[in-house]
């Protein structure tokens, strides 16, 4: 303290000194509370929340591990449907053959059948073909139903249909059929 501060301190009455000391102590305690205690408590709350989240994740992971054998059993039953047997060209030709045979069964006339480039999405490969057809509405519905129910896991990605103004004219369609393969 400076000389002036000491002289002022000596002039204070004992009651004023006690009040000054208690004010400094309360101020120091408030500063400690805001600077050290509150951040520590907030950090502990954050840690407890992280622990709670990790415990939930751990419980979910334990459930998954417990189901591992069941998943492996079911996967082995369907593995032949999702694994590529050959190269990309072989898989594309297999897809083209499957689409052509489904069209024949549904009595749909295939006007044009052309493959699209293979795309990759993570581990999966997406094979697609563009099919232009002519058929009746019933034949088209049967064809689409057969495509969706195919054991090759095919799906219709896009469908455009149009019919000329003549009453008996066939329904012309442009269909994109896709197949996802997980090697």
N, C-alpha and C positions, 0 to 999 in steps of 0.2 A: 504494500500500500504506500501511497505517497505521503509526504509530510502533512499535507492538507487533510488527507483522508484520516490520518491518525489523530490529528488535532480535533477533527469533527467527531470522530469516534469517542474521544475522551470527554467531549462536551455533552454527549448524549447521556440521558438518564438510564439507569439499569433496565427499566421497563422498555425503553426505546431500543436498547441494545438487544434485549431478548426478542423483541418483535422483528428487528432487522435480521438477526441470525435465523429465526424461524422462517422468515420470508425467503432468505437464501436457501435454506434447506428444502422448503416446499418447491421452490423454483428448480433446484437441482434434481429433486425427485421427479418433477414433471418432465424435465428435459430427458432424464434417464428413461422414463416410461415411454415417451414418444420416440426416442432415438434408439433404444435397445430392446425394450420389452415388447412393444407392439410388433415390430418386424419379426422378432423371434416367434411370437405366437402365430402370426400370419404364415410364416414359413412352416411351422408345425402343422397348421391346418392344411396347407397345401400337401405336405408329406402324407398326412392321414388320408386325404382324398385320393392321392396317387396309390396308396396302399389298398384302399377300398376298390379302386378300379382294377388294380392288378389281381386282387383276390377274386373278383368276378371273372376276369379273363382266365385265371388259373382254374376256376371251377368249370368254365366252359371247355377249356382244353382237356381237363380230366374226363369230362363227359365224352369228348371226341375220342380220346384214347380208349375209353371203355367200349366205344362202338367200333373200334378199328377192325375187329374180326368180322363183325356183321357187314361192314362196308366192303371189306376184302372179298367176302363170300358173294355178295351181290355184284361187285365189280367183275369178278371172274365169270359170272353168268352172262354178262353183257359185253365182255371185253372184245369178243370177236366182231361186234358191231361198230366199235369206235376206233379200231386200230387199222392203220393203212397196211395193206398187204404188200403192195408194190410201190413203184415209183409214181411220180405225179402224173405222168402220161398214162400209166396203167390205170390209175384211180380215175382219171378223167374219162378214159375209154369205157371203164366199167360203169360210170355214171351215165354216159351216153347210151350204152346198151340197155341199162335199166329203164331209162326214160322212154326209149323206143319200144321196149317190150310192154311197158305200161300203157303206152298210147295204142298199140295194137290191140291189147285186151279190152280197152275202153272204146274201140272203134273210132278213134280220133285219127284224122289224116295229118301226118307231120309234113309240113311244107318245107320247113328249114330247121335244122338242128345244128347249132354251133357252140363249141365250148368257149368259155370266157377264161381269162387268165386266173391262175390260182392265187389266192390271197392268204397271208398269214396273219393271225391275231394271237399273239402270245405263243402258246404251245399248239394251238389248233390251226388246222389248214381248212380253208373254205374253197370248195370246188363249186363252180356254177356253170350252167348251160342255159342258152337262150333257145326257146322252142317257139316256132310259129306253127299254128295249127288251124285246121278247118274242121268243124264238127257241128253237131246239133248241141243244144243246151244240155240235154241229158247226157250225151257222150262227154262233154266237157266236165260236167259235174262228177261223173264217174271217174274220169281221168284225174281230176284234182283230188278226189277222195283217195284213190289208189296211191297217188304220190305221197300224200300226207301219212298214209298208213303203211308205207313201204318199210320192210325190215332194214333197208339201207339208211334209215333216218334222213329221208329227204324232206324238204319243205319248199313251199311256193314263196319266193321272195317278192315277186312282182307279177301282176296280171293285168293285161290290157285287152279288153274284148270290144269288138265292133261288128255290126251286121249291116249289110247293104239294105236298101229300102225295099227290095223285093221280099215277098213273104216267105218263099221257100229257099232263100239263099242261106248258105252255111254261116255259122258264127266264126269269124276270124279272130284269133287270139295271139298275143305275144306274151309268153310266160317265161319268167326266170326261175329256174329250179336250182336250189343250192343244197349242198351236203357238207356237213362239218365233220372232219376227221381229226381225232386226237391221237397222235402216234405214241 
